[in-house]
Amino acid sequence: MRQRKVKNEEEKIESFCNYVIKDAKVHKGNWKEVFQNNNPIYLEVGCGKGQFITTLAKCNPHCNYIAVEGAGSVVLRALEKAAEAELKNIKFITNYVNDMTDYFERELDGIYLNFSDPWPKDRHAKRRLTHTRYIKSYKEVLKRGAGIEFKTDNDALFTFSTEEFLKNDMELIEYTDDLHMTDFTARLVTTEYENKFSKIGKNIHYLKAMSPK
C-alpha cells in the first residue's frame, strides 16, 4: 500500500541528523569509524517503522545497527522511535539500496530481511530482496560465517527465497514455516507486521542462512 506523504517530510527527517547518514557510500569499509567502536555491525534492509531494529538496538547496546528504508514517511516513524529511546548504536540510510557493495565491504555481522515486498508476478522476480542478484551482494558484504535472517508471511515468497539461498550455497541452519511455534530466538523480537499477522493467526515463515566460512 502506498504510504501517504507526511507534511514537511524532508525537514522532519533532517531534524534527526544525528541518526541519518547522508552520504553513506563514503563510509564503505569504515563503518566502525561511524560508530566509533569495534562492536559487531548488523543491517536491516527495509526497516519500516522501526520496531524491530530499535528493539534490537535497545536490547543489545554492545552491537551496532544500520537500518535502510527509502520511504520517507515510514522511516520518519523509525527515527522517532530511535530518538525517543535515545539510542546511541543505530544509524539510518534513508534511501533505497540496490547493491550492498556500493555501501559496505566485508564488514557486516548479519543482515535482517523482514516482510519484504513479495513482488508476486514472475516478471518482477528480480525485484525481490531474496533474488540471487541481491543475495550475491549480501554475501560480498557479510563477514565469513555471518548470516541472513529472513521473515515473511508470504508462502510463495518463502519457497522462492529458500530455493535462492540454497542456489547460492548458503546453509540453512534454522528453518520453519511457523516461527512462533518454535524456540528460535528470532521469535522474541518482532516487527509491526509480524504482530499484526500473528494476532490473526497467520503463521510466520523464518529462516537463517549462513554464508560460507
C-alpha positions as CSV (number, residue, x, y, z in Angstrom):
1,M,0.0,0.0,0.0
2,R,1.3,3.4,-1.0
3,Q,2.3,5.5,2.0
4,R,0.8,9.0,2.4
5,K,3.5,11.7,2.2
6,V,4.0,13.5,5.5
7,K,3.8,17.3,5.5
8,N,7.3,18.8,5.7
9,E,8.7,15.2,5.5
10,E,12.2,16.2,4.4
11,E,12.6,18.8,7.1
12,K,11.4,16.4,9.7
13,I,13.9,13.8,8.6
14,E,16.6,16.4,8.6
15,S,15.9,17.1,12.3
16,F,17.2,13.6,13.1
17,C,20.6,14.4,11.6
18,N,22.4,12.6,14.4
19,Y,20.8,9.3,13.2
20,V,20.7,9.8,9.4
21,I,23.8,9.0,7.3
22,K,23.5,11.2,4.2
23,D,26.5,10.1,2.1
24,A,26.5,6.5,3.2
25,K,28.7,5.3,0.3
26,V,31.7,7.3,1.6
27,H,31.8,5.1,4.7
28,K,32.2,1.9,2.7
29,G,34.8,-0.2,4.6
30,N,34.9,2.2,7.6
31,W,31.6,1.8,9.3
32,K,33.3,1.2,12.6
33,E,34.5,4.8,12.5
34,V,30.9,6.0,12.1
35,F,30.0,4.2,15.4
36,Q,33.5,5.0,16.9
37,N,33.9,1.5,18.3
38,N,34.7,-2.1,17.2
39,N,31.3,-3.7,18.1
40,P,29.6,-6.0,15.6
41,I,27.5,-4.3,12.9
42,Y,24.1,-5.6,11.8
43,L,22.0,-4.3,8.9
44,E,18.2,-4.4,8.4
45,V,17.1,-3.9,4.8
46,G,13.7,-2.2,4.8
47,C,13.2,-1.4,8.4
48,G,9.7,0.0,8.0
49,K,8.5,1.9,11.1
50,G,11.5,0.6,13.0
51,Q,10.0,-1.5,15.8
52,F,12.3,-4.5,15.1
53,I,15.7,-2.7,14.7
54,T,15.2,-0.2,17.5
55,T,14.2,-3.0,19.9
56,L,17.4,-4.9,18.9
57,A,19.5,-1.8,19.4
58,K,17.8,-1.2,22.8
59,C,18.4,-4.8,24.0
60,N,22.0,-5.0,22.6
61,P,24.0,-1.9,23.4
62,H,27.2,-3.9,22.7
63,C,26.1,-4.1,19.0
64,N,25.7,-1.5,16.2
65,Y,22.8,-1.4,13.8
66,I,22.2,0.2,10.4
67,A,18.6,0.5,9.2
68,V,17.8,1.0,5.5
69,E,14.4,2.5,4.5
70,G,13.7,4.5,1.4
71,A,10.1,5.5,2.1
72,G,10.4,8.9,3.9
73,S,7.0,8.8,5.7
74,V,7.9,5.4,7.0
75,V,11.5,5.9,8.1
76,L,10.4,9.0,9.9
77,R,8.5,6.8,12.4
78,A,11.6,4.7,12.9
79,L,13.7,7.8,13.5
80,E,11.2,9.0,16.1
81,K,11.5,5.6,17.9
82,A,15.3,5.8,18.0
83,A,15.3,9.3,19.3
84,E,12.7,8.7,21.9
85,A,14.8,5.8,23.2
86,E,17.9,7.9,23.0
87,L,19.7,5.1,21.2
88,K,23.4,5.6,20.5
89,N,24.1,2.4,18.5
90,I,21.9,2.9,15.4
91,K,22.2,4.8,12.2
92,F,19.8,5.1,9.2
93,I,20.2,5.2,5.5
94,T,17.1,6.9,4.1
95,N,17.2,5.8,0.5
96,Y,16.8,2.6,-1.4
97,V,19.9,0.4,-1.8
98,N,20.1,-1.7,-4.9
99,D,23.6,-3.0,-4.4
100,M,25.1,-3.5,-0.9
101,T,28.6,-3.5,-2.3
102,D,28.2,0.2,-3.0
103,Y,27.9,0.8,0.7
104,F,29.8,-1.9,2.5
105,E,32.9,-4.2,2.3
106,R,33.1,-7.4,4.2
107,E,32.2,-5.8,7.5
108,L,28.7,-6.9,8.5
109,D,28.0,-9.4,11.1
110,G,24.4,-10.1,10.0
111,I,21.6,-9.0,7.7
112,Y,17.9,-8.9,8.5
113,L,15.2,-9.1,5.8
114,N,11.7,-8.8,7.4
115,F,8.5,-8.9,5.4
116,S,9.9,-7.7,2.2
117,D,7.6,-6.8,-0.7
118,P,6.8,-10.2,-2.3
119,W,6.6,-8.9,-5.9
120,P,4.2,-11.8,-6.8
121,K,4.4,-11.5,-10.6
122,D,7.1,-13.7,-12.2
123,R,8.3,-10.8,-14.3
124,H,9.1,-8.9,-11.1
125,A,11.1,-11.7,-9.5
126,K,14.4,-9.8,-9.8
127,R,13.0,-7.1,-7.5
128,R,12.6,-9.5,-4.6
129,L,15.2,-8.8,-1.9
130,T,15.9,-12.5,-1.8
131,H,16.6,-12.9,-5.5
132,T,20.0,-14.2,-6.5
133,R,21.2,-10.7,-7.6
134,Y,20.7,-9.4,-4.1
135,I,22.0,-12.5,-2.3
136,K,25.3,-12.2,-4.2
137,S,25.8,-8.7,-2.9
138,Y,24.8,-9.7,0.6
139,K,27.5,-12.4,0.5
140,E,30.1,-9.8,-0.5
141,V,29.5,-7.6,2.5
142,L,29.0,-10.2,5.2
143,K,31.9,-11.4,7.2
144,R,32.9,-15.1,6.8
145,G,30.4,-17.3,8.6
146,A,27.9,-14.4,9.2
147,G,24.2,-14.9,8.4
148,I,21.0,-13.6,6.9
149,E,17.7,-13.8,8.8
150,F,14.5,-13.7,6.8
151,K,10.9,-13.5,7.9
152,T,7.7,-13.4,5.8
153,D,4.1,-14.2,5.9
154,N,4.0,-15.0,2.2
155,D,4.1,-18.7,1.4
156,A,5.2,-18.3,-2.2
157,L,8.0,-15.8,-1.4
158,F,9.3,-18.2,1.3
159,T,9.5,-21.1,-1.1
160,F,11.2,-18.8,-3.7
161,S,13.6,-17.4,-1.1
162,T,14.6,-20.8,0.2
163,E,15.5,-22.0,-3.3
164,E,17.5,-18.8,-3.9
165,F,19.6,-19.2,-0.7
166,L,20.4,-22.8,-1.5
167,K,21.2,-22.0,-5.1
168,N,23.8,-19.5,-3.8
169,D,25.5,-22.1,-1.5
170,M,24.1,-20.7,1.8
171,E,23.5,-23.2,4.6
172,L,20.0,-23.1,6.2
173,I,20.8,-23.5,9.9
174,E,17.3,-22.5,11.1
175,Y,14.1,-23.0,9.1
176,T,10.4,-23.1,9.9
177,D,7.0,-22.5,8.5
178,D,5.7,-21.3,11.9
179,L,8.2,-19.3,13.8
180,H,6.1,-18.7,16.9
181,M,5.7,-22.4,17.5
182,T,9.4,-22.9,17.8
183,D,12.0,-22.0,20.4
184,F,14.1,-20.0,17.9
185,T,15.3,-16.7,19.5
186,A,14.1,-14.9,16.3
187,R,10.6,-15.1,17.7
188,L,11.4,-12.8,20.6
189,V,11.9,-9.5,18.6
190,T,9.1,-8.7,16.2
191,T,8.1,-6.2,13.6
192,E,4.8,-4.3,13.3
193,Y,3.7,-6.6,10.5
194,E,4.6,-9.7,12.5
195,N,2.5,-8.7,15.4
196,K,-0.4,-7.9,13.1
197,F,-0.3,-11.3,11.3
198,S,0.3,-13.3,14.5
199,K,-2.7,-11.7,16.1
200,I,-5.0,-13.0,13.4
201,G,-3.4,-16.5,13.5
202,K,-1.2,-16.2,10.4
203,N,1.9,-18.3,10.6
204,I,5.3,-16.6,10.1
205,H,7.9,-18.2,7.9
206,Y,11.5,-17.9,9.0
207,L,15.0,-19.0,8.0
208,K,18.5,-18.2,8.9
209,A,21.1,-18.7,6.2
210,M,24.8,-18.7,6.8
211,S,27.4,-17.6,4.3
212,P,30.5,-19.9,3.8
213,K,33.3,-19.6,6.3
